[in-house]
Amino acid sequence: MGTLYIVPTPVGNMEDMTFRAVRILKEADLILAEDTRTSGILLKHYDIRNTLMSHHKFNEHGTSAGIVARLLAGENVALISDAGTPGISDPGFFLVREAVRAGVEVQCLPGATAFVPALVSSGLPCDRFAFEGFLPQKKGRQTKLESLKDEQRTMIFYESPYRLVKTLQQFAEAYGGERQVSVCREISKIHEESVRGTLDEVVAHFKEHEPKGEIVIVLSGCPAKEHPVKEAKEHKPKTDRL
């Protein structure tokens, strides 16, 4: 019986690939990629020439059975996504579930995941946190925001740069403009940047500076004991640029 390997890929800098990840991809009988064009660039960079097959959220229900059959027949299969760890706001869960149900060994390699560096560098508590991924765009969005109102753990969200300001404004309306937040974008890339401050301050910053790139929002949880919201301070949020 073969093994299904879940292989994280860089979220930005190509050097974030691990030695083990490169070896597994070179040795696998089949590599499953979310977008073969995107992954093809990474594989070419590391001179990986194995068979590449498209596997994404629109076809995973139709392809997973055949992949599991190949695993049961003894082939080793590696699953990658466009960036980061498959299954974390990316395709992967369905295939892993089907493989586990069939008794196939599943190994997930340690590696890049965008929210971890964003959380650790935020300056907000990271001993306990709630990963929320992408919020619903329309239906259920307000209900989701309301359900997190009393969440005391640090919360992590993924967001598009085109919806960032709107989302931060909705957070301010739901939780108060003084709630602390860190917005990290372009993690491990040349223009990596973290903007920290209150929601009101960070909203003001991104209204003046159009956000670009991949976005991770790290929002502080609800204080155990709420205090009256004070008038927003008139100073710019702290920005770290690498």
Secondary structure, 3 states (H helix, E strand, C coil): CCEEEECCECCCCHHHCCHHHHHHHHHCCEEEECCHHHHHHHHHHCCCCCCEEECCCCCHHHHHHHHHHHHHCCCCEEEECCCECCCCCCCCHHHHHHHHHCCCEEEECCCCCCHHHHHHCCCCCCCCEEEEEECCCCCCHHHHHHHCCCCCCEEEEEECCCCHHHHHHHHHHHHCCCCEEEEEECCCCCCCEEEEEEHHHHHHHHHHCCCCCCEEEEECCCCCCCCCCCCCCCCCCEEEEC
